Amino acid sequence: MAATVEQATSALEAKHNSMMSQLRTIQSLNTSATAEDRAAQALHSVSSALGGTASIDDITARIQSRSDVAHARLQQEPRDYSPTG
């Protein structure tokens, strides 16, 4: 009985650690997206003040591309962290 409780506790701790890791990843992505949004808005404001938009489009496309790559990397990571056994 004690071994079963220890196994269950160990499995719950592993699941908790996995979920916390996923939460940190989500928080990091949110922080990154917020920073990118702010940067894009700042660049847009500067471009509007200077009367041009072409360079902002290029920069926005590069930021979007980088975001897409990061998102694809995240999607390639395993999602199921269930304890085995």
Secondary structure, DSSP 4 states (H G I P E B T S, - for coil): -HHHHHHHHHHHHHHHHHHHHHHHHHHHHHHHHHHHHHHHHHHHHHHHHHT--HHHHHHHHHHHHHHHHHHHHHHHS----PPP-
